[in-house]
Amino acid sequence: MRETVGGEPTAVLAADYFASYSVVGLLALVGVVFVAVAFGAGRLLRPVVPTPEKLLTYECGVDPVGEGWAHTQVRYYVYAFLYVIFAVDSIFLFPWATVFAAPGYGATTLVEMFVFLGFLTVGLLYAYKKGVLTWT
């Protein structure tokens, strides 16, 4: 006795399932080959004439002065990280607002969003307690 799902044999369903993944795999392979060919063609076609001027550090047309090492404050990265966190927060808030208005989703989505906002609040309070948000 053969197993069937919805009147079709499971072997046919599995074949369809793996066929859809083979299309994705083939597309990924074509993308990798395309990038490899592009990089290879660039390497073969570009002129290679190294000069001392070409080996200098270049920054906006200004000749480099002094050392190539500069100290950067870590707090700028922390502010950027906090910005990314709140940008992701806004990405999740807009779809939530549209689902919240749909009938039957009000209470569930409200609880889920408050859990999500609670996690973000805990992260913000942790950053505040560690003194990350004070500008010195």
N, C-alpha and C positions, 0 to 999 in steps of 0.2 A: 504494500500500500504506500503510495507516494504522498508526501505532505503537500498541502496546498494552502495558500492564503488568498482569500477572496476569489477562489476558483482557479487561480494560476499556480503552477508548480513553483516551489521555493527556488529551484535552480534557475528558472527564468527570471525571477525577481532579483536573485543575487547577481545574475549576469548583467541586468540593467543597472543595478547598483554600482558594480565595478566598472561598467562602461562609462558612467558619468564621471567617475574618478579618473579614468584613463584619459578623458578629454582634458581635465584639469592638469594632469601630469604632462601630457603632450604640450599643452600651452606653456607650462612652466619650463619645459625643456627647450622649446622654441625661443622663449625669452632669454634663457641662459646662453644659448648658442648665439643669438643676436648680439648680446652684450659682448661676448667673447670675440666675435668677428669684428665688432666695432673697435674694441680695444686693440686687437691685433692689427687691423688696418691702420689705425692711428700710429702704432709703433713702427710699422713698416714705412709709412708715407711721410712722417715728420722728419725735418732736417735736424741733425745732431751736430751742433757747432757750439760746444761750451766755451764761453769766454769768462774772464774774471767778473765782468759787469753782470753777466747773467746769473752768476752764482751768489751775488749779494742778496741780502734780505730786502724785499721790496714792500713798501707800505705807502700807498696813496701817492706815489710819485716823489716822495721825500727821501733823500739819501739817509741811510741809517747813521745815527750818531751814538757813540757809546756802546755799551754792551747790548746784546740781544736778549737779555734777561730782565724782566720787569716784574715787580711784585703786584699781585692783584688781591684785593681784599676778598675774603671768602664770603663775607656778608652779602655781596652782590649776587652770588650764586644762590644764596638762601632766599633772597627776595624773588629771584627768578623762579625758584622752585615753588615758593608760596603762590606766585602768580599762576603757575601751571596748575596747581591744585585747585584754585578757585575758577580757572577757566574750564577745567574738567567738570567742576561742580555746575557751572552754568550750562554745559552741554547736556548734563543729565536733568537739569531742571526744566528745560523747554519741552522735551517730549513728555515729561511727567505732567506738565500743565495741560497738555492736550488729552492725555489719557484720563486725567482726573475729571475732566468735564464729561467723559463718556458715561452712560448709565451703567451702574453695577460695579464700577471700579473705584468709587469715591473713598470708602473707608480703607480698603486694602492699600491703595496707592498712597493714601495719606500717611498710614503707619510706616510703609516702606520708605517714604521720603524723609520722615522724621528720624528713622534709624540712620539713613544715609547722612543727613545733616548733623546728627549726633556724632558720628565718626569724624566728620570734618571739624566740628566744634571742639572735640577732644584734641585733635591735631593742632588746631589754632591755639587752644589754651596751653598745650605743651610748649609750643613755640614761644608764646608770650612768657611763660614761666621760666624758660631757659634764657630769656633776654634777647631772643633773636629779633624781635620787632622793635627794639630801641635803636634809633639812629645815633651813632656817636661820631 
